[in-house]
Amino acid sequence: MDFSLTEEQEILRTVARDFLSTECPKNLVREMAKDEKGYPPRLWHQMAEAGWMGLIIPKEYGGAGGSILDLIVLLEEMGRACLPGPFFSTVVLGGLTVLEAGNEEQKAELLPQLAEGEILLTLALTEPSAKYTGDGIQTKATLRDKEFIIEGTKLFVPDAHTSDYLICAVRTKATQSPEDGITLFLVDNKSPGVGCTLLKTMAGDKQCEVIFDNITVPFGNMLGNLNEGWLILDKVLEKAVVAKCAQMVGGAKQVLEMTVEYAKQRVAFGHPIGSFQAIQHHCANMLVDVDGCSLVVNNAAWRLSQGLPATQEVAIAKALTNERFKRIAALGIQIHGAIGFTQDHDMPLYFKRAKAWEINLGNTNFHLDKIAKAAQI
Amino acid sequence: MDFGFNQEEEAFRQEVREFIQKEYPPELRRQPRVTFAPSIHGLDDEDWKLMRTLSRKLGAKSWLSLGWPEKYGGQNSPFLQNIVYEEVLYNNCPGINHMGVTFLAPTLIQFGSEEQAKRHLPGIAKGEVYWCELLSEPDSGSDLASIKTQATEDGDYYIINGQKTWNSGAHLAEWGFILARTDPSLPRHRGLSYFLIDMKTPGITINPILDMLEEYEFCEVFFDEVRVPKEDLIGGKNRGWYVTMATLDFERVAHMYYPSVRGYLDRLIEYVKRSPQPLSPVLRNRLAELVAECEMARWLHYRAIWMMSKGNIPTYEVAIDKLYNSELAQRVAEFGTQVLGHYGGLLSGSKHAFLYGWPSYYYLDTVSYTIMAGTSEIDRNVIAQRGLGLPTE
């Protein structure tokens, strides 16, 4: 057993932290929350030059061939920095799905562009029912000649408004089991009949409603096998959930550091407030949660990196991190007092993200249910 | 990163499991045994005999010293040692005298002389000598540095006078380790010394105290002109505070409740599955949450063990380990009585008692977990001050 990072991972962490603290200051984060696009293209290209888009893309497709263990190191830093933009949708949701489902031709076409930061992808999964289970997929595709016609509505699709392609989970067959009969398609966002509406969100992250009004998708844009899309999504979602958890752990670490720093500086009753046990015990509870979440998330990632079964471990990571990041962010504001409740303070950025990321990719009840099922309760 | 056990470790775990199945068969499990220390029921002779027998059997396997350096007969493997603890705790199997095996032995290895280590470690490794801890006093609990028990030099001896209290298993122990004041003129942390003491020495009076489980688990101990040879001073005169802090850190690691918590949850899950009524959605969610928390407790503990396996001395990490594990045990005990309703209130020996009265026993016993070995409040102070560098004033 060994909980340490490799030397390369340590370097990645240091470089990412330095880069993001310079290039992604919090005023930029606040600005991007109000910006329609949601990210500065210059920053995106700098990240691509640093090799971040290609981090988990195999070398033969122009990437660095890293594993999910490398990915979570980077995502922790992005979570710390509240990095805005479509990295998660493009690299995690999009990239992992193409890697998992794409045929040789599709991978050779898409992955090098992805690694260069030239195309943006996202996963159009959830619908108005807001479910992360197979029965949530009601958008339909019917085969006509050599083309599929897709009709339906996807909701809460991250970064759809700026994506070049949407990977769309669609029902291609009515079956007994809701997980059967789902197929993935690569949809060109410029296809006639794709209607995208940007939603206004609490954390300023970009989520969209995407309406497919009988759009036409060539047969060759199918990703993976017909009717077997859920098998792919299952694998992709496990990794994506862990990746999301890593962002949350990064955010939680940053909140704790900022709060401890503040508690050391802020004086009340003639002493730094950090010397009061009421404050110390809040901070101690935050550290327990930060360390505990970091360990369970890394364990889940390690299992995935080894190809070991990880359904329960992934659900445990998300269920715990969901609740604890929220608690940490709330305590961070509490310890800062009223200043932490102001719009231009950094604390609210984390408080809002804690809620947004909890909802994203399965809330706590969703993952508790998975844990219970895995324990056969 | 590597979050797995290797083949050697997995094979060893299997061996330990088989040992426990054989040496602690189902007919011996018909009463609750969940106390952390001394894992026996007070003065009940049968329990005490079982504890001693199993302790010697574990010792004969060399399974009480796996984490020690090779020169003291160990394998330098905290993870292998931890596997023994996990399996023992999961099955509520008695046999580990934690005060000797997990608190004192590593302290002796760190602070004792070669001669002291060679004199006392073999008895611990073989499971033959039962130890108790003598730190708290009636007026000194969390503020341990305020203790008043005195040790005065007299030729080749120190003479100890004073009183200790809340000493688990002192009524059963052959040896103890004690913190006493050797120089009242020095600042309070710096005038303390740490001694090993033969509990049969004239002048020691031990009164067991009935606890709220109606058991004799801990004691008060009086010292009246008790002569301790100087060869049993550990770490040097007036260096006792530092030795004690190390002992307390080792003690915190030993309060690893996740295996017993998991064992208890697994039995509840079996019960729920057999029950004609399904678990309510609220309790089902709660159970899933506790399963998750149990995992977090396990990894927080492994982190501390991993640091020790690398030769690093954990500080705030062991306070987190103990804090989280002890509070989790209370939450799980509370949950168990909720799931069982009326059955959760029945005591061992009662008609209709579930799992031989384990739930009610656990519910009461776990109350002590957040008090012993440093309260949760002290743990949080340690985490805040040593882990986060928050100021003391």
Interface residues (C-beta under 8 A of the other chain):
Chain A: M1 D2 F3 S4 L5 T6 L69 L256 V260 A263 K264 H271 P272 G274 S275 Q277 I279 Q280 H281 C283 A284 N285 L287 V288 D291 G292 C293 L295 V296 N298 N299 A301 W302 R303 S305 Q306 L308 E313 A315 I316 A319 L320 N365 L368 D369 I371 A372 A375 Q376 I377
Chain B: M1 D2 F3 G4 F5 F79 I269 V272 K273 L279 R284 N285 L287 A288 E289 V291 A292 E293 E295 M296 W299 L300 Y302 R303 W306 S309 Y316 E317 I320 L323 Y324 E377 D379 R380 N381 I383 A384 Q385 G387 L388 G389 L390 P391 T392 E393
